[in-house]
Structure formats: C-alpha cells, structure tokens
Amino acid sequence: MDWSALTKLAEKTNGTSNGNAVSNAHPTSPCVLVLLDPARDMPQGTEQSLQLPYISLGRDTDCTICFGDDFPMVSRLHAAIEWSEEGYSLRHLSNTNQTLLNGRPIGRKWFLHDDDIIQLAPTGPKIKFKVPLILNIRPGRKKKPAAAKSGLSARLNVENVALVAVVVLAVLLTILMVSLTLFGD
C-alpha cells in the first residue's frame, strides 16, 4: 500500500481511527515520518509528509502504518501520533510492550519534536519524526470580519519564534551597520 492510499484511508475514517475518537481539527503543518525499519509494503527509508490528526502505528492492517509479522513485539495497536493545538504527540496504547521515544520509555502521552525517534518496543521498529521548518501563522480563535483585520493578528507557532527572532536580529544588525557606515565619522 502506498502513502497516498494510506492518506485516503485515514481521511475515510470520519473522526475515528481503530475505534478511537479523533479531533476534527487538521494539523496546520504536516509531519514527516521516515521509516528506519521496513513496514508492511513500505521499504526502509520511506519518507512521507502527512497532515492527519491521527496516525496509528501497529500490526493491525487498519493502522496507518502497519508493521508485518517480522516484528512480533509490536502490538496490533501499539501507539498513535495525534495532533492537537499544542502540536503533535505520541500516545502509548499497548498493554504488553513499551513505546520508546529517543530510547526512553514513555507513559501514556508525550509531545513530539523534530528528529525524535519513535520505537515500538525495545527491540522493535523505529520511525523518525520530523516537522518541516516553515513559518506557520494560524488565525486567532475568534474569527473577525475581514474589514476588522489589520496588521498581524495571527499567532506564531512556538517552533518558529526562534526563526522570527533571528530574522529580526539580522535586520536590526543591518540597520546598525548601515547607520555606522553613513554617520560614523
């Protein structure tokens, strides 16, 4: 099964995945999953951008990413990557096997960051989680009429605040250098 088929399958579930309720809000930016071990019908190294609110991981054929019998330590529904307004998080769902994040077992839920390594069981398959670096401006929660919108009335994602700070600092340094060159004497 290719990634476009997985995306269509996830979209057809209408608010549920493997019987779990899923938020109707879609992510404002996609995540990229890199398979560090092969999954069913997907070779090692497969990389795909997904913009889904719920990505299930396990051996069940209904999972978004399904691992075959090569990984018996993976539960049928082992873990899920979920989207909320706070960002992407990893939810541990297995009753028998651990879910690890960067080599450490997690409890029920843990927020994900760029380049995190998800592992399903201590000897199980690994997936790299990536978030593309894009300036992500989301509108505020209250919708304003188009005429009332003036200036930047949007909220910046926490991940991009550092990028904005660097750009602002570069502009200020450029202005300082130009003014010292012109008025330095």
Protein Blocks (a to p, Z undefined) as FASTA:
>chain_A
ZZklmmmmmmmnnopaehiacdfbdcfbdcddddfbdcehiaehiacddddfbdcddjbf
kbmbacdfklmmbcfblbccdddfkbccdddfbfkbccdeehiacdfbccddehiacdeh
jklccddddddddddddddfbdcdfklpgcjfbdcdfklmmmmmmmmmmmmmmmmmmmmm
mmmZZ
